[in-house]
C-alpha cells in the first residue's frame, strides 16, 4: 500500500494524509522514551561509558537515572511538540510520497529503475515533511534537553513564544541544513529499502498482499539501513539546536559550542573522536527499528482498513 499501485486507487488523498498522521501519532506515543534517551546521549560531550565525569553510562543506566532524578514522566518529556511533529511529518511524508509515486507511474519507467524512483520520491517527500514540521523538532529538542532543576521552559507554548521573542523566528529552523542533507538520503533509503524488502518477502512467501508481519520486518530492516547511513548528521543537528541554551544544560556536563555544520562535525571529531560522530547510535538504532516498523505497518494497516470500508 506504501507507494502508488492499482489497488490504492479507491483511496483519496485525504485518506493517505489521515493514515500518515495516525501512523505518526501511534509510533510517537509508543517510542518517545527511546527518542528521549537518544537525544540525551547525543547532547552529552563526555564518553557514554562508566566514567566519573559522564552523566549517562548506558541505555539501562540512563533510563534508571532519568526516572530516579526526574520521574517516569521525563521519559515522555517533550511529548506534546513531538506528537505535533510526528503527526505533521507523517501527513506530509506519506501523502507526498503517494502523490509523487503516482506521477512517476505515469512515466512507465523500467522495473529496473523502480528502486531509484522510490528513492527519489522518498527523498523529496522527506524534505517536504521536514520543512513543514521542523519548528516542532527544535522545541521538542529544547524541552528534552533541559534539566528539571534548571527549567527554562514550562511547556510547549512558552518554549515557542520565548524562542520567537528572545532569539528570533530563524532559530526555529536552526539545524535545517544538516537535517535536509540527512533527510533526503535517509527518507529515500527508507522508502527504497522498505519496498525492496517488502517485495522480497512477497516473493519468498508467494503472496500478493502486504501482511502485518511483512510490513513489520520490511520496516525494521529499512529503518536499520537508513539510520546507520545518516547518523552523524542527525547528531550534528541536535548539537546545533541547543546553541544558546547553556542555562538549561547546567547539570549535564560540558556544554558543546559550534558555529555551523562543518564546525560542528569537526569539533565533535576533534574533541570526542571518530566514534563521537556515532554517539547515541545504539538507542537510535533500537528506536529506528521499532519506529520505522510501526510507522510503515500502521500506515499499511490503516490504508487497508480504509480501503475495505469503501468496498
N, C-alpha and C positions, 0 to 999 in steps of 0.2 A: 504494500500500500504506500510505502515511502517512495515518492517519485511518481511521475505520471505513468499510468497504464490504462488500458481499455476498461479494466474493472473498476476504476475510480471515477468514471465519468458521471456516475449518479450523484457524487458529492459536489457541493458548491464550494466556492472559495471561502465562504463563511464557515462551512463545516471544517475545512482544513485549518482555519485560524482558531476555531474553538478547540479542535483536537490538539493543536500545538500548544495553546495556552494551558489546557487541562493537564497535558503531559508535563509541562514545566512546573506546574503547581504541585503535582504528586511527587515528582522527583525531588524538588527542593525540600518539601516537608519531611521526607524520609532521610535525605542525605546531608542536611545542613550541618550536623556535628562534624562530619568529615571535612567540610569546607572551612569551618572554624579552625580545626586542627591544622589544615594546610596553610591557611593564612598566618597563623601564629608561628609556624615553622619558617615560612618564607620571610617573615619580618625579623627573625632572630639572627643577629650578626654572629653571635658565638656558635661554636660547633654544636650540632644536635647529638651529643654524646654525654655519658656520665662524667660531667666536668663541674667543678665547684663554681665556675663563673657562668655556666649555662643555665638558663631558666628552665628549658624543656630538654629532656634526655631522649625520649622515645614517644611513640604514639600512646602506649599504655600510661607512661609517666605523665605525659601532658594531660591526658584525659582525667586522671586522678587529681592532678594538681589544680586544674581548672574547676572541677567540681568542689574540691576542698576550699579553694580560695574565693570562688565566685558563685558557686551553686550550680545545680544541674541546668538551670535555665540559660547559663552562659554558653552552653553548647549550641544553643539556638540564638546566640547574640547576633543582632543584625538581620533577624529573620524576616521582618516586615519589608525592608528595602530589597532583601534577597528574593523574596517572593514576587515582588513587583518586577524585579529584574528578570527572574525566571519566566514568569508569565509573558512579559513583553517580548523577551528573547524567543520563547517558544512559538509565540504567534508569528512574529516576523520571520523567523528562520524557516519553519516548516511551510508556512503559506508561500513565501517567496520561492522556496525550493520547488514546490509543486508547480508554481507559475512558470518558472524558468525551464523545468524539465518538460513541461507541456509544449513550450515554444520550441525547444530543441527537438522534440519528437517530430515536429513538422518538417525538419530538415532531412529526414530519412538517412541519417548517418549510418555508417557501417557498424555492426555489433562490436567489431574490434575496438572501436573508438568510444564505446559506451562508458567504460570506466573513466576516461578522460573527461567526457561530457559531464558525468556525475561529479567529478572533482571540481570542475569549473563552476557548475551550478551551485554546489555546496559552498565553495569559497565566496561567491558573490552573496549568497543567502546569509552566510555567517557574518560578513561585513555589514550587510543591511541591518541585521538583528543587533549587532554591536552598536552601531550608530544610534539606534532607537533606544537602547537600554543602558548605555554606558554611565550616565549620571547616577543611576541607582547602584552601579557597581562601586563607584567612588565612595558614596555614602555608606554602603554596606561594609567596605573595607575599613573606613574610619571607625565605625561602630564596633567592629570585631577587634580592631587593633587597640582601642583604648582600654585602660585598666579601670576596674570598678572603683578603686580607691582614688583615682585621679580622672574622674569623668569630665570630659569636655562637652559632650552632647548628652542630653537626657533622652533623646529619641530621634526618630527619623526626620520629622518635620523641623525640629530645631537644628539638626545637622545641615539640612538643605538651606535653611534661612541663614544660618551662621556662616556657612561657606560662601553663599552669594553676597552677604553683607561685608564680610571681612577679607575674603580672598578673591572674589570675582567669579563671574559665570564660567570663564575658561577653565577654572580649577576643576569643574565637574567633568572636564574632558582631559584632565592630566593623565598621561599614560596611554592616550589613544593611539599614538604611533606604534609602540611595541605591540599594542593589542591588535591593530589592523594587520601588522606583519605576522603576528601569531595566529589570528583567527582565520585568515584566508587559507593557509595550508592545513590548519587544524580542522576547520569545518569541511574543507574539501576532502581531506584524507578520511575524516569520519564518515561522510556520506558515501564516498567511493568504496571504502572497506566494508561498510555495512551492506551495501548492495552486492559486493563480491562474495562475502561470507554467506549472505542470505541465499544467493543463487547456488553456491556450493552445497549448502545444506539441503536445498530443494532437490538438487541433482542426486545427492547421496541417499536421500530418503524417498526419491521418486514421487515428490508431492508438487502440486501446482499452486498451493496457497501458503501463506506465511503463518506458521503456528506461533504460539506464545514462546515455546522453547526455542524455536528457530530465531525469533526476534531477540530473545534474551542472550543467546550465545553470540549471535552476529553483532549485537550492540556492544557487548562486553569486549569482544576482540577488537572492534573498531575503536572503542574508547581507549584501549590499551595502546594501540599503534599510534593514534593521533596525539595523545598526551605526551608520550615519550619524545616525539619529534620536536615539539614546540615548547617544551617546558621552560628552558632558560628565559624565553621572552615573557612567559607568564610571571615568573619570579621578578623580572625587571619591572613589569607593570605594577606589581604590588609595592615594590620599594619606591617607585616614583609617586604612587598615590598617597603616601604618608608624608611626603616632604612638607615641611612647615607644621607638622603635627607632633613636635617634640614633647609637649606638655602631657599628652595622653599616653606617652610611652615611657614614663619615668621609672617604672618598676620592671621593665623588660630588658634591661641591659643597655649596651651601647646603641646609640641611635645612628642609623645609616643615612649619610647625606650624599646626594649626587646631583648632577646638572645635565639631565638629558639621558637618552637611551644609551649612546655609546659610552658615556662616562659611567653610567650605572653598571653596565656589563663589565667594563674594565676594572672598576673598583671592587666589584664582587669577586672577580678572578684574582685581583691583586691581594685583597685582604683575606678572602676565605678559600682561595684555591679553585681548581677546576671543579671539584665536587660541590663547591659552594653554589655553582650555577644550577645544581640539581637538588638544592636543599628543600626538604619537604616533599620530595618526589614520591616517597612511599605512601603517605596518606593521599597524595594527589592521584596516584595510580589506582589505589583502592577506590577512591572517590570516582575516578574516571570510569572504571569498570562498572561500578554499580549505577552511577548516574546515566551513563550512555545506554546501558542495558534497559534501565527503567524508562528513560526518555523515549527511545525508539519503540520499545514493546508497548508502553502505554499509549503512544501515538497510534501504533498499528491497531491495537485492540479497540480504541475509541473510534477510529475510522471505520473498522469493520462493523462495530455496533451501529454507527450512524448509517452505514450502507444497508445493513439488514433492516433497519426501520423504514427504509424507503422502498423495499421490495414488496 
